[in-house]
Amino acid sequence: METSIAAGLVDGPTAFILWRWRYRFTTITVGSCGVLAVLSRSGVPQTWYVNVLGVVMMLGGLGVIVLINWCAVRNRAEKKAGYTTVRLGNRKLMQRDPYMGHIIRLADANYLDRQHFSGILERTKAEAKRSSPSRQRP
């Protein structure tokens, strides 16, 4: 069930999009940390690429810290506005798709399964690209 966009959307990136970026930064941080650990245990001398990998790990970690806090702020703002964009967000709130803001689940309804939610994301992401190419969200 999808309905049209209603008033009351919070400006800026949605909590879902911030969570997605948080997972990406976490993957980069943990991956570079793992590679650095393997290189360290293998006795690879410190070279420019080891230093670059260390900087990538630290910047990724900083990104994770920023996004953890930003996700929490965005979740609270969406809750105050009466909705959520996270797939398994607060069930007592209506759920909106993270790209266009369409209502995709009413409050107190069952959570959407992963396949259905992914299908909605694909459609609304394509719709967002068609309607506003200069304002595309990741």
Phi and psi restraints in degrees (value plus and minus 20) as a CYANA .aco file:
   2 GLU   PHI    -146.0  -106.0
   2 GLU   PSI     116.6   156.6
   3 THR   PHI    -143.3  -103.3
   3 THR   PSI     151.4   191.4
   4 SER   PHI     -91.0   -51.0
   4 SER   PSI     149.1   189.1
   5 ILE   PHI     -88.9   -48.9
   5 ILE   PSI     115.3   155.3
   6 ALA   PHI    -132.1   -92.1
   6 ALA   PSI     146.5   186.5
   7 ALA   PHI     -89.6   -49.6
   7 ALA   PSI     142.4   182.4
   8 GLY   PHI      80.2   120.2
   8 GLY   PSI      -5.3    34.7
   9 LEU   PHI     -96.6   -56.6
   9 LEU   PSI     121.8   161.8
  10 VAL   PHI     -99.1   -59.1
  10 VAL   PSI     114.1   154.1
  11 ASP   PHI     -89.4   -49.4
  11 ASP   PSI     132.4   172.4
  12 GLY   PHI      76.2   116.2
  12 GLY   PSI    -195.3  -155.3
  13 PRO   PHI     -85.3   -45.3
  13 PRO   PSI     125.9   165.9
  14 THR   PHI     -98.7   -58.7
  14 THR   PSI     144.6   184.6
  15 ALA   PHI     -81.5   -41.5
  15 ALA   PSI     -57.7   -17.7
  16 PHE   PHI     -80.5   -40.5
  16 PHE   PSI     -65.8   -25.8
  17 ILE   PHI     -86.0   -46.0
  17 ILE   PSI     -59.7   -19.7
  18 LEU   PHI     -85.6   -45.6
  18 LEU   PSI     -59.1   -19.1
  19 TRP   PHI     -81.8   -41.8
  19 TRP   PSI     -60.7   -20.7
  20 ARG   PHI     -82.4   -42.4
  20 ARG   PSI     -63.6   -23.6
  21 TRP   PHI     -85.4   -45.4
  21 TRP   PSI     -56.0   -16.0
  22 ARG   PHI     -82.1   -42.1
  22 ARG   PSI     -62.5   -22.5
  23 TYR   PHI     -83.6   -43.6
  23 TYR   PSI     -59.0   -19.0
  24 ARG   PHI     -84.2   -44.2
  24 ARG   PSI     -66.9   -26.9
  25 PHE   PHI     -84.7   -44.7
  25 PHE   PSI     -56.9   -16.9
  26 THR   PHI     -84.2   -44.2
  26 THR   PSI     -62.2   -22.2
  27 THR   PHI     -81.9   -41.9
  27 THR   PSI     -64.3   -24.3
  28 ILE   PHI     -82.3   -42.3
  28 ILE   PSI     -63.9   -23.9
  29 THR   PHI     -86.0   -46.0
  29 THR   PSI     -69.2   -29.2
  30 VAL   PHI     -86.8   -46.8
  30 VAL   PSI     -59.6   -19.6
  31 GLY   PHI     -83.5   -43.5
  31 GLY   PSI     -66.5   -26.5
  32 SER   PHI     -88.0   -48.0
  32 SER   PSI     -53.5   -13.5
  33 CYS   PHI     -84.4   -44.4
  33 CYS   PSI     -62.1   -22.1
  34 GLY   PHI     -83.6   -43.6
  34 GLY   PSI     -63.9   -23.9
  35 VAL   PHI     -84.0   -44.0
  35 VAL   PSI     -62.0   -22.0
  36 LEU   PHI     -82.2   -42.2
  36 LEU   PSI     -59.3   -19.3
  37 ALA   PHI     -84.3   -44.3
  37 ALA   PSI     -63.1   -23.1
  38 VAL   PHI     -83.9   -43.9
  38 VAL   PSI     -65.0   -25.0
  39 LEU   PHI     -82.4   -42.4
  39 LEU   PSI     -59.1   -19.1
  40 SER   PHI     -85.2   -45.2
  40 SER   PSI     -66.0   -26.0
  41 ARG   PHI     -89.2   -49.2
  41 ARG   PSI     -44.3    -4.3
  42 SER   PHI    -103.1   -63.1
  42 SER   PSI     -27.9    12.1
  43 GLY   PHI      60.5   100.5
  43 GLY   PSI       1.5    41.5
  44 VAL   PHI     -88.8   -48.8
  44 VAL   PSI     108.9   148.9
  45 PRO   PHI     -88.6   -48.6
  45 PRO   PSI     137.6   177.6
  46 GLN   PHI     -90.8   -50.8
  46 GLN   PSI      99.2   139.2
  47 THR   PHI    -150.4  -110.4
  47 THR   PSI    -198.1  -158.1
  48 TRP   PHI     -81.1   -41.1
  48 TRP   PSI     -58.1   -18.1
  49 TYR   PHI     -93.3   -53.3
  49 TYR   PSI     -48.6    -8.6
  50 VAL   PHI     -88.9   -48.9
  50 VAL   PSI     -60.8   -20.8
  51 ASN   PHI     -84.2   -44.2
  51 ASN   PSI     -63.0   -23.0
  52 VAL   PHI     -82.4   -42.4
  52 VAL   PSI     -62.4   -22.4
  53 LEU   PHI     -82.7   -42.7
  53 LEU   PSI     -57.7   -17.7
  54 GLY   PHI     -84.6   -44.6
  54 GLY   PSI     -60.2   -20.2
  55 VAL   PHI     -86.2   -46.2
  55 VAL   PSI     -61.6   -21.6
  56 VAL   PHI     -80.0   -40.0
  56 VAL   PSI     -62.7   -22.7
  57 MET   PHI     -82.8   -42.8
  57 MET   PSI     -63.8   -23.8
  58 MET   PHI     -88.1   -48.1
  58 MET   PSI     -61.0   -21.0
  59 LEU   PHI     -86.6   -46.6
  59 LEU   PSI     -58.9   -18.9
  60 GLY   PHI     -82.6   -42.6
  60 GLY   PSI     -61.2   -21.2
  61 GLY   PHI     -83.8   -43.8
  61 GLY   PSI     -59.8   -19.8
  62 LEU   PHI     -83.5   -43.5
  62 LEU   PSI     -61.8   -21.8
  63 GLY   PHI     -80.8   -40.8
  63 GLY   PSI     -60.2   -20.2
  64 VAL   PHI     -82.6   -42.6
  64 VAL   PSI     -64.4   -24.4
  65 ILE   PHI     -81.3   -41.3
  65 ILE   PSI     -65.3   -25.3
  66 VAL   PHI     -83.1   -43.1
  66 VAL   PSI     -65.3   -25.3
  67 LEU   PHI     -89.9   -49.9
  67 LEU   PSI     -51.7   -11.7
  68 ILE   PHI     -78.0   -38.0
  68 ILE   PSI     -66.9   -26.9
  69 ASN   PHI     -90.5   -50.5
  69 ASN   PSI     -60.9   -20.9
  70 TRP   PHI     -86.0   -46.0
  70 TRP   PSI     -58.3   -18.3
  71 CYS   PHI     -80.8   -40.8
  71 CYS   PSI     -63.4   -23.4
  72 ALA   PHI     -84.3   -44.3
  72 ALA   PSI     -62.2   -22.2
  73 VAL   PHI     -83.2   -43.2
  73 VAL   PSI     -64.3   -24.3
  74 ARG   PHI     -86.5   -46.5
  74 ARG   PSI     -60.0   -20.0
  75 ASN   PHI     -79.5   -39.5
  75 ASN   PSI     -63.4   -23.4
  76 ARG   PHI     -85.3   -45.3
  76 ARG   PSI     -59.5   -19.5
  77 ALA   PHI     -85.8   -45.8
  77 ALA   PSI     -61.7   -21.7
  78 GLU   PHI     -86.7   -46.7
  78 GLU   PSI     -60.0   -20.0
  79 LYS   PHI     -82.5   -42.5
  79 LYS   PSI     -62.5   -22.5
  80 LYS   PHI     -83.4   -43.4
  80 LYS   PSI     -52.9   -12.9
  81 ALA   PHI    -100.1   -60.1
  81 ALA   PSI     -28.9    11.1
  82 GLY   PHI      73.4   113.4
  82 GLY   PSI       0.7    40.7
  83 TYR   PHI    -169.9  -129.9
  83 TYR   PSI     153.1   193.1
  84 THR   PHI    -157.6  -117.6
  84 THR   PSI     135.1   175.1
  85 THR   PHI    -135.5   -95.5
  85 THR   PSI     -25.7    14.3
  86 VAL   PHI    -101.6   -61.6
  86 VAL   PSI     118.5   158.5
  87 ARG   PHI     -76.9   -36.9
  87 ARG   PSI     -64.7   -24.7
  88 LEU   PHI    -128.6   -88.6
  88 LEU   PSI      20.3    60.3
  89 GLY   PHI     -92.9   -52.9
  89 GLY   PSI    -190.9  -150.9
  90 ASN   PHI     -76.2   -36.2
  90 ASN   PSI      99.2   139.2
  91 ARG   PHI     -89.1   -49.1
  91 ARG   PSI     -42.5    -2.5
  92 LYS   PHI     -97.1   -57.1
  92 LYS   PSI     -28.5    11.5
  93 LEU   PHI    -124.7   -84.7
  93 LEU   PSI     130.9   170.9
  94 MET   PHI     -89.8   -49.8
  94 MET   PSI     133.0   173.0
  95 GLN   PHI    -129.9   -89.9
  95 GLN   PSI     113.1   153.1
  96 ARG   PHI    -134.3   -94.3
  96 ARG   PSI     130.6   170.6
  97 ASP   PHI     -91.4   -51.4
  97 ASP   PSI     126.0   166.0
  98 PRO   PHI     -94.4   -54.4
  98 PRO   PSI     -30.3     9.7
  99 TYR   PHI    -122.7   -82.7
  99 TYR   PSI     -61.4   -21.4
 100 MET   PHI    -133.7   -93.7
 100 MET   PSI     -38.0     2.0
 101 GLY   PHI      68.2   108.2
 101 GLY   PSI     -10.3    29.7
 102 HIS   PHI     -84.1   -44.1
 102 HIS   PSI     124.0   164.0
 103 ILE   PHI     -96.5   -56.5
 103 ILE   PSI     101.1   141.1
 104 ILE   PHI    -134.6   -94.6
 104 ILE   PSI     -32.4     7.6
 105 ARG   PHI    -171.3  -131.3
 105 ARG   PSI     111.1   151.1
 106 LEU   PHI     -98.1   -58.1
 106 LEU   PSI     140.7   180.7
 107 ALA   PHI     -80.0   -40.0
 107 ALA   PSI     122.3   162.3
 108 ASP   PHI      47.3    87.3
 108 ASP   PSI     -13.6    26.4
 109 ALA   PHI    -103.7   -63.7
 109 ALA   PSI     144.6   184.6
 110 ASN   PHI     -83.6   -43.6
 110 ASN   PSI     130.7   170.7
 111 TYR   PHI     -83.0   -43.0
 111 TYR   PSI     131.0   171.0
 112 LEU   PHI     -97.4   -57.4
 112 LEU   PSI     121.1   161.1
 113 ASP   PHI     -93.6   -53.6
 113 ASP   PSI     142.2   182.2
 114 ARG   PHI     -77.9   -37.9
 114 ARG   PSI     -63.2   -23.2
 115 GLN   PHI     -85.1   -45.1
 115 GLN   PSI     -64.8   -24.8
 116 HIS   PHI     -83.7   -43.7
 116 HIS   PSI     -64.4   -24.4
 117 PHE   PHI     -82.6   -42.6
 117 PHE   PSI     -63.1   -23.1
 118 SER   PHI     -82.8   -42.8
 118 SER   PSI     -60.2   -20.2
 119 GLY   PHI     -81.8   -41.8
 119 GLY   PSI     -63.1   -23.1
 120 ILE   PHI     -82.6   -42.6
 120 ILE   PSI     -62.5   -22.5
 121 LEU   PHI     -81.2   -41.2
 121 LEU   PSI     -63.4   -23.4
 122 GLU   PHI     -80.9   -40.9
 122 GLU   PSI     -65.5   -25.5
 123 ARG   PHI     -85.6   -45.6
 123 ARG   PSI     -66.5   -26.5
 124 THR   PHI     -93.6   -53.6
 124 THR   PSI     -49.5    -9.5
 125 LYS   PHI     -86.0   -46.0
 125 LYS   PSI     -62.6   -22.6
 126 ALA   PHI     -84.4   -44.4
 126 ALA   PSI     -60.2   -20.2
 127 GLU   PHI     -83.6   -43.6
 127 GLU   PSI     -60.9   -20.9
 128 ALA   PHI     -84.3   -44.3
 128 ALA   PSI     -59.3   -19.3
 129 LYS   PHI     -86.2   -46.2
 129 LYS   PSI     -60.5   -20.5
 130 ARG   PHI     -88.1   -48.1
 130 ARG   PSI     -60.7   -20.7
 131 SER   PHI    -100.2   -60.2
 131 SER   PSI     -46.6    -6.6
 132 SER   PHI    -171.8  -131.8
 132 SER   PSI      57.7    97.7
 133 PRO   PHI     -82.1   -42.1
 133 PRO   PSI     -44.3    -4.3
 134 SER   PHI    -101.9   -61.9
 134 SER   PSI     -34.9     5.1
 135 ARG   PHI    -135.7   -95.7
 135 ARG   PSI      25.1    65.1
 136 GLN   PHI     -96.9   -56.9
 136 GLN   PSI     120.2   160.2
 137 ARG   PHI    -121.3   -81.3
 137 ARG   PSI     129.8   169.8
